Amino acid sequence: MPQPGARRRAPVDPLLAGGSRMTITQISIWNHALGFLGARSVASERENTPEAIQCRLYWDSARRQVLRDFPWSFAQRRAWLGRQSLPPGYEPEFRFAYAVPRDCLKAHEVRHEGISPRPFALAQDAAGDAPCLLTDASRALLLYTADVRQSGLFDDLFAHTLARRLAALVAVPLLKNNSQKVAELEKLYAESLPRARQAAASEQRGTRADDAWLAARREVA
């Protein structure tokens, strides 16, 4: 029985697990998503239960969708690009072509010499077997969203939003013809994005207004 005046311990967020340094785990996000459906939780990503199979099937798709839908701060990267041959047919519009970083999920801005923003477009390279970036910047710095796979790097708001996106995707096979529930989950996910924008706006206070990260965020506001 607690002693008079003793403080109660705060409940642990179900999306967090670990010791002194709490980290978000993939299985906790899966179970958070399944909780939205009222479905059974899973103990391992390798289970052969219907719930684990569907979460495993839709996980990467859900994660990439949420990363694309908002420029989450933990996923923002900058990289100097390596020049390559300009694909045929683009000469009237662009002067240079660059290889796109392998982890690039969404390009936000290209800066000439790392300073001046320049127009750009994405296309297939001259060989036709990989994406490339086209621009008139002779030395190009790319600002982009990376395809972050490690759940330990996710922040809390992203994890909650990802759980909602995953729930909406797995609801179709797990709940069969319950279209009303699927629509509710889609709405729940859409409603989580304004929270991300509000959090980003709060982070921007005291930061230079012309920073490219802020410009990228304003594009989705």
C-alpha positions as CSV (number, residue, x, y, z in Angstrom):
1,M,0.0,0.0,0.0
2,P,1.5,3.4,-0.9
3,Q,2.7,5.6,1.9
4,P,0.8,8.8,2.5
5,G,2.3,11.6,0.4
6,A,4.1,9.2,-1.9
7,R,4.2,10.1,-5.5
8,R,2.6,7.8,-8.0
9,R,4.8,6.6,-10.9
10,A,3.7,7.9,-14.3
11,P,2.3,5.2,-16.6
12,V,4.6,4.0,-19.4
13,D,3.7,4.8,-22.9
14,P,2.9,1.6,-24.8
15,L,5.0,2.8,-27.7
16,L,8.1,3.0,-25.5
17,A,10.2,0.2,-24.2
18,G,13.7,-0.3,-22.7
19,G,15.8,0.8,-19.8
20,S,17.1,4.2,-18.8
21,R,17.0,5.4,-22.4
22,M,13.6,4.6,-23.7
23,T,13.3,3.7,-27.3
24,I,10.4,3.2,-29.7
25,T,10.2,-0.4,-31.1
26,Q,8.6,-1.8,-34.2
27,I,6.5,-4.3,-32.3
28,S,5.1,-1.6,-30.0
29,I,3.9,0.4,-33.0
30,W,2.4,-2.8,-34.4
31,N,0.5,-3.4,-31.2
32,H,-0.6,0.2,-31.0
33,A,-2.0,-0.1,-34.5
34,L,-3.8,-3.4,-33.6
35,G,-5.2,-1.7,-30.6
36,F,-7.1,0.8,-32.8
37,L,-8.8,-2.3,-34.4
38,G,-9.5,-4.1,-31.2
39,A,-7.4,-6.9,-32.5
40,R,-5.1,-9.3,-30.6
41,S,-1.6,-8.0,-29.9
42,V,1.5,-9.8,-31.1
43,A,4.6,-10.8,-29.3
44,S,7.0,-11.1,-32.2
45,E,7.4,-9.8,-35.7
46,R,7.9,-13.4,-36.9
47,E,4.6,-14.7,-35.6
48,N,2.4,-16.5,-38.2
49,T,-0.9,-15.1,-36.7
50,P,-3.1,-13.1,-39.1
51,E,-2.3,-9.9,-37.2
52,A,1.4,-10.3,-37.4
53,I,1.3,-11.4,-41.1
54,Q,-0.7,-8.2,-42.1
55,C,1.5,-5.9,-40.0
56,R,4.6,-7.4,-41.6
57,L,3.1,-7.1,-45.0
58,Y,2.1,-3.4,-44.7
59,W,4.8,-2.1,-42.4
60,D,7.3,-0.7,-44.9
61,S,4.5,0.8,-47.0
62,A,3.0,2.5,-44.0
63,R,6.3,3.8,-42.8
64,R,7.3,5.3,-46.2
65,Q,3.8,6.9,-46.6
66,V,4.1,8.7,-43.3
67,L,7.6,9.9,-44.0
68,R,6.5,11.3,-47.3
69,D,3.4,13.0,-45.9
70,F,5.4,15.3,-43.6
71,P,9.1,16.4,-43.3
72,W,9.7,14.9,-39.9
73,S,12.8,16.5,-38.3
74,F,14.5,13.2,-37.5
75,A,14.4,12.1,-41.2
76,Q,15.8,15.3,-42.8
77,R,19.2,15.0,-44.5
78,R,21.5,17.1,-46.6
79,A,23.9,15.7,-49.2
80,W,26.2,17.0,-51.9
81,L,25.3,15.3,-55.1
82,G,27.6,13.5,-57.6
83,R,27.2,14.6,-61.2
84,Q,26.4,12.2,-64.0
85,S,25.4,12.3,-67.7
86,L,22.4,14.3,-68.6
87,P,19.6,12.0,-70.0
88,P,18.7,12.7,-73.7
89,G,15.8,15.2,-74.2
90,Y,16.3,17.3,-71.1
91,E,19.0,19.7,-72.6
92,P,16.5,22.6,-73.2
93,E,15.4,22.7,-69.5
94,F,18.4,21.6,-67.4
95,R,22.2,21.7,-67.6
96,F,23.2,19.0,-65.1
97,A,22.1,15.6,-63.8
98,Y,23.0,14.1,-60.4
99,A,22.7,10.7,-58.8
100,V,20.0,10.6,-56.1
101,P,21.1,9.3,-52.6
102,R,20.0,5.8,-52.1
103,D,18.1,6.7,-48.9
104,C,16.2,9.6,-50.5
105,L,12.5,9.2,-50.1
106,K,11.4,12.7,-51.0
107,A,13.4,15.6,-52.4
108,H,12.6,19.1,-50.9
109,E,15.1,21.5,-52.2
110,V,18.3,21.9,-54.3
111,R,20.8,24.6,-53.5
112,H,23.5,25.8,-55.9
113,E,26.8,25.9,-54.0
114,G,24.8,25.1,-50.9
115,I,23.2,28.5,-50.8
116,S,20.9,29.5,-53.7
117,P,17.7,27.4,-54.2
118,R,17.3,26.2,-57.8
119,P,14.5,24.5,-59.7
120,F,14.8,20.8,-60.1
121,A,13.1,17.7,-61.4
122,L,13.4,13.9,-61.0
123,A,13.8,11.6,-63.9
124,Q,15.5,8.3,-65.0
125,D,19.2,8.4,-65.6
126,A,20.8,8.1,-69.1
127,A,20.9,4.3,-68.7
128,G,17.3,4.2,-67.7
129,D,17.8,2.0,-64.6
130,A,18.0,4.5,-61.7
131,P,16.5,7.9,-60.6
132,C,18.5,11.1,-61.2
133,L,18.0,14.7,-60.3
134,L,18.0,17.4,-63.0
135,T,18.9,21.0,-62.3
136,D,21.0,24.0,-63.5
137,A,23.0,24.0,-60.3
138,S,26.7,23.3,-61.1
139,R,27.4,22.2,-57.5
140,A,24.2,20.9,-56.0
141,L,23.3,20.3,-52.3
142,L,20.1,18.3,-51.9
143,L,17.8,18.7,-48.9
144,Y,15.6,15.6,-48.5
145,T,13.6,13.2,-46.4
146,A,15.5,9.9,-45.8
147,D,13.9,6.5,-45.7
148,V,14.6,5.9,-42.0
149,R,14.1,2.3,-41.1
150,Q,15.4,2.1,-37.6
151,S,12.4,2.5,-35.2
152,G,14.7,3.7,-32.4
153,L,15.2,6.9,-34.3
154,F,11.5,7.7,-34.5
155,D,10.1,10.4,-32.3
156,D,6.9,9.9,-30.3
157,L,4.6,11.9,-32.6
158,F,5.8,10.0,-35.7
159,A,5.3,6.7,-33.9
160,H,1.7,7.5,-33.0
161,T,1.0,8.7,-36.5
162,L,2.6,5.7,-38.1
163,A,0.5,3.4,-35.8
164,R,-2.7,5.1,-37.2
165,R,-1.5,4.7,-40.8
166,L,-0.7,1.1,-40.2
167,A,-4.0,0.5,-38.6
168,A,-5.9,1.9,-41.6
169,L,-4.0,-0.4,-43.9
170,V,-4.3,-3.6,-42.0
171,A,-7.9,-3.0,-41.2
172,V,-9.0,-4.0,-44.7
173,P,-7.8,-7.6,-44.5
174,L,-8.3,-8.1,-40.8
175,L,-11.8,-6.5,-40.5
176,K,-12.9,-7.8,-44.0
177,N,-15.9,-5.6,-45.1
178,N,-16.0,-3.1,-42.2
179,S,-15.7,-0.1,-44.5
180,Q,-17.0,2.3,-41.8
181,K,-14.1,1.3,-39.4
182,V,-11.6,1.7,-42.2
183,A,-13.0,5.2,-43.0
184,E,-12.7,6.1,-39.3
185,L,-9.1,5.0,-39.2
186,E,-8.2,7.0,-42.3
187,K,-9.8,10.1,-40.7
188,L,-7.8,9.4,-37.5
189,Y,-4.6,9.4,-39.5
190,A,-5.5,12.6,-41.4
191,E,-6.2,14.3,-38.1
192,S,-2.8,13.5,-36.8
193,L,-0.9,15.5,-39.5
194,P,-2.0,18.9,-38.2
195,R,-0.5,18.0,-34.8
196,A,2.8,17.4,-36.6
197,R,2.5,20.8,-38.2
198,Q,1.8,22.4,-34.9
199,A,4.8,20.7,-33.3
200,A,7.0,21.8,-36.2
201,A,5.8,25.4,-35.9
202,S,6.7,25.3,-32.2
203,E,10.2,24.0,-33.0
204,Q,10.7,26.9,-35.5
205,R,10.6,29.6,-32.9
206,G,14.0,31.3,-32.6
207,T,15.2,29.7,-35.9
208,R,16.2,31.6,-39.0
209,A,13.0,32.0,-41.1
210,D,14.8,31.4,-44.4
211,D,16.2,28.0,-43.4
212,A,15.4,25.3,-46.0
213,W,14.0,22.9,-43.4
214,L,11.3,25.5,-42.6
215,A,10.6,26.1,-46.2
216,A,10.2,22.4,-46.8
217,R,7.8,22.2,-43.9
218,R,5.8,25.1,-45.1
219,E,5.2,23.2,-48.4
220,V,3.0,20.7,-46.7
221,A,1.2,23.2,-44.4
